[in-house]
Amino acid sequence: MKLTDIMTRSTDMEKITESLCRLINYNTTTDDGSTEECAAYIAGRLQSAGIRTRVFGPGHQVYAEILGRSKDTILLHAHMDTASYKREDNWHVPPERASIRKGCICGRGALDCKGQIAVWMRLMEDAAAACSSGMLPGLSLAILITDREEGGGEDGLAVLMRECPELFESIRLVIGEGGGFPFPYRNETYYTLQTGELETDRMSDGEGWDRKPLEGVLQKGIERGYYSEIVLDYAKDWPEITGRKLDLCIPAEHLDRFLQHAPVSTIVKNYGDVFQTALQSAVPGARLMPWITPGYSDNRWFRKLGIPTAGFFPLDERNAVSGIHGADEYISRKSLQLAYDVMTDVLHRLLSYDRASSFS
């Protein structure tokens, strides 16, 4: 690696960290916060990079785009509103403002999902700089930072889709939250790639766990493109796995019902190699574990439009996720660096930059 590369990475991380701290300092909690100033900051940053940017209602939703040779668009998505907090809930850091401790940026929204916004903004600025230097992406690139996701999105992104359908007509892939959780399995490191959501928080207690029907349901998920074959081995080993692991305490009948009604997914087939190859460039030997998650996010609204949507924001292996909606929420600088490096690689593979002059 050249010294200039190291200096550039350091500069990028400083800017991403600074952006994240500022984003956290805007109170965008669902109880007493507002997204207006946060949205204005995001829009201002993107506009300063020369990117065409607009803010839409309801709430304050920021959309910006960089046009490529094709109108087909890759969309980076995240949300700026955050869950509320109670100061008495065992917080060891100030929840209402950013603080940096032991290489981690702490505060409400750090992981869900202002860290993602900070990285996404930097990726957009990088793309704009590439265009300014004479490089043109083959596909267009856009970013959408939504509001009101924590409340379900019915009065946020869902309304925007109804009122401004033209924004979504050319989107070919959305990359959002919900994936990138790392865990060890069989002496390898796996990262989740979210391919779907059950849209429920209902989980079983794990008692009476019956492997046979679950394996049949997972096989159906493989056939419909939501999983890869490794999930069958993981399901067999799950009761004996100790430590960090994915949750299989989902009623098999609920997952089966989801797969009966969900359309065939093309995320693993069309984009799995892109995500895994980019991931392995930063984490040698790492593999993807496509996964359907419980709960819901704004990802589901894109999927309801038939737009392929992947939840993927890779974290460092030591980054806990327990602070999401809980106390002491944080994201490490190593996670931010990993996400930035991997997603830079992903976008270069998807967008395919060429000299703009060769197409004039």
N, C-alpha and C positions, 0 to 999 in steps of 0.2 A: 504494500500500500504506500502511495506517495504521501509526503508530508502535506501537500496541498489537500489531499483527500481527507487526512486526519483533521486538518484545520477546518475544512468545510463541514465535516460531521459535527465538530465541536460547536461551530457557529449555529448550525441547524438546531442542535439540542438546546442551546441557550435561548434561541428564539422560540422554540416550542415550549420550553419551560416557562419563559416569560409570558407567553400567550396563555398557557394553562392557568398560571397564577392569577392573571387578570380575569379570566373567565370565571374562576372560582369565586373571586371577590364580588361578582355581580350576584345579588340574591335572586335566584330564579326558582326558589322552592315553591311548591304547589300551594302552600298555605298563605304566606304573606309576601311572596316575592313577585317580581315582574321581569319579563324577558325583554322589555323595550330597550334598555340601555345595552344589554348583552348583544341583542340583535344588531343594534347600531354599530357596536364595536366590530362585530364579525363582518358586516357589510362594508364598513369603512376600510378594513384591512384588505378585503378582496378588491374593492374599487381602487385602492392605492396601487395594487399590483396590475392595474389595467384590465381587470376582468369585469365583464358586463354583469351587474348585480342588481337584483330587485328584492324588495321585501313585500311579502303578501300577508294578508289576514286569512283566517282569523288568528288572533294573537299576533305574533311576529315571526314569520317564517322566511328564512333567507335562502334565495336561489341564485346561483351564479353559474355561468357556463363559459367554456373555452371551445370555440368551434374548430373542428378538424376537417380533413378532406371529406369525411362522411358525416351525415347528420346523425347516424347511429351513435348512441351516447352511453358512456359508463358513468353511473351516478354514485357519488360518495354521500352517504347519509348518516346523520346523527341527530340527537335532540338536545336542546339547551336547557329545558326545564328539568328540575331535579326533585327528588323526594324530599319531604320535610324532615326535620330532626328535632329531637328534644335534648337540650343541653345536659340534662341529668342522666342521659342514657350512656354513662360510662365513657364519654369522649375524653381522650387524653390530649387531644389537639383542638384548637378552636374550629368548630364546624363551619362557621360563617365566613372565615377568611383563609386564604392559602398560607401554608407554612411548609418549609422544607426541612425534613429531618431524616438523617441517615440515608441520603440519596433518594428520598421519596417526597412527592408533592402531596400534601394532605389537605383535606377539606371536603365539604359536601359537593358531590358532582365530579370529583377527581377521576373516578373510574366510570361513572354512569351519568353522562359519558362525555365530559368536557375534555378529558385527555384525548379522546378520539377526535373531537372537534379541532383541537390544537394541531394534531397531526394532519388531519384532512386539510386544514387551511394551508399548512406548509406545503403539502403536496400540490395544491392548486397554485400557490405562488411559484413553485418550481416549474410547473407546466407552463405558466404564463411567461416565465423567464426564458424557457426553452423556445417558445414561439418568438419572443423578442430577438433571440439570437439566430433566427432563421430556420428553426426546426418546426415542422408541422406534424401534429399527430394524425394518424390515419382515421381514428374515431374521435368524436367529440368527448369532452370531459365536463362534468357538472358536479355541483355540490348543492345539497339541500339540507339545511339545518332547521328542524321542525320545532314546534311549540306544542305543549299540552299532551305529550306522549305519555307522561306518568299517569294521566287520567284516562288513558285508553285511546286517545287520538281521534275519537269520534267527532270532537269539536275542533280538531286541528288538521292533521294531514288528510283525513277523510273528506273534510269540507273543501280543502284546497284541490283535491282531485276532482271533485264534482264541479267546482267553479272555474278551474283552469286546466281542463283535460289536455290542452295542447302542450303543457309542460312535460307530459309523461308519454307522449305518442312515440318518441324516438328512443326511449330508454331501452337498452338491450340487456343491461345487468346493473343491479343495485348491490353495493357493498355497504353493509351496515353493522350494527352491534349484534351481540348474542353468540359470537364464536371466538375462537382463539384461546380458549382455556387450555393450558398445558397440564399433562399428567403423565406419570410413568406407567408403563405396562410392558411386561415381558422384556425388561432391560432396554426398552426403547422409549423415546419421548413422543407422545402424540399430542396433537392440537385439534380441538374441535372445529369443525366447519358447520355452522348452523344451516341446515337445508329446509327446516320447517319448524312450526310452533304448534303446540296442541291447543293454545289459547285457553289454558286452564291452570289453576294452581292446585288442583286436587291431586294429591299423591296418596299412595297406599302406605301402610306402616312397615311394609317389607315382610311381615309374617305371612306364612303360607305361600311364599314365593314359589311359583310353579314354572320351572324352566321350559318345559316342553311347549306349552301354548305360546309363550313369549318368543321362543325361537321361530315358531311358525309365523308369527306376526312380523318379526324382524326380517325373515326371508321375503315376505311380501314387500317390505320396505326396500329391500335390495332390488327386487324386480321393478319397483316403481321409481328407482333412482334416488332415494333418500338416504341410503346407507351404502357402505361397501362391505365386502365379505368379512373384513376383520371384526365387524360388530358381532358376528356369531361366536367367534372365539371369546370375545370380551364378555358376552352374555353367559357363556359356560363358566368362565372363571370368576365372574362377578361376586358370588357369595364368599369366595375365599380371598378376594383382594383386600388388602389392608392399606391404610393410609389414604392418600389423595386418589379419588376415583370419581367416575361419572355416576350419576344417579339412575338406577334402573327400577326405582320404586314407583313406576308408572303403571297403573292397571293395564294389563295387556289388552283388555276389551276396548279401552278408551283409545289406545294407539291403533288398534285394528279398525275402529270406527273412523279415525282420522284418515287412515290410508285408503279406506273405501271411497271416501269423498274427495280426497285431495287429488289434484291433477298430477300427471307424471312430472317429476323434477328432472331438469337437465343440468343442474349445478355441478354435480360430480362428473358427469360425462363430458361436459363442454369446458369446465373451468377447473376441475380438480387438479389436473397436472400443473396448471399455471400456479395455483396457490401452493401446491406442495413443492414444486421446483424452486419457487422464490423463497419459501420457508427454509428449505434445505441449504440455500446459499448463505443463510444467517445462522441456522442451527443444523449442522451436518447430521444426517441420518434421521432427522425429525420426519414424522409421518402425519397424515391427516386422519381424523376420525369423524366422518360425516355424522351429524347428530340432529335429531328432532328434539327440541327443548320444550319443557312445560312453560306455562306462563305465556306472555305475549309482549310484543313491542310494535313499533310502527312498521316493522318488516312485513307484517301480515297484510297491510293495506296495499303494498306493492304486489304481493302475491295474489291478492284478490283481483288485481288487474291483469294477471297472467304474466307479470314481469319476473324473470328469474332473479332471485334475491338471495345473497349469501351473507350470513352473519360471520364476520371475520375481522378480528383485531387482536393479533397475537401478543400475549403477555410473557414476561420473563417467568421462568419456572418457579421462582420464589415469591412471585406476587400473589398474595392472597386476594380472594374475591369476596370475603365475608363482610367487608364494609359496605357493599352495595345495599342501599336502603337501611344500613345499620350504622354503628359507631365506628369512628376512626377510619373513614374511607380514605384510600390513598391509591396512588399509582407510582411505581418506581421510575426513575430516569432510565433504567435499563429496559423497562417495558416500552417506554416511549421511543427509545432508540431502536429497539427490535421492531416495533410496529412501523416506524418510519422507514427503516431499511427494507423490510419485507414488502411493504406496500409500494415503495418506490420501484422495486423490482417487478411487482405484479403489474403496475400501471405501464411500465415500459414494455412489458410483454403484450399487454392488451392493446395499447394505443399505437405501437409501432411508429415511432418518429422517423421522419424523412426530411431531407432538405426542402424547404418550401419552394425554393427557386426552381426545382426540377418539375414542379407541377404548375408553374405559371404559364 
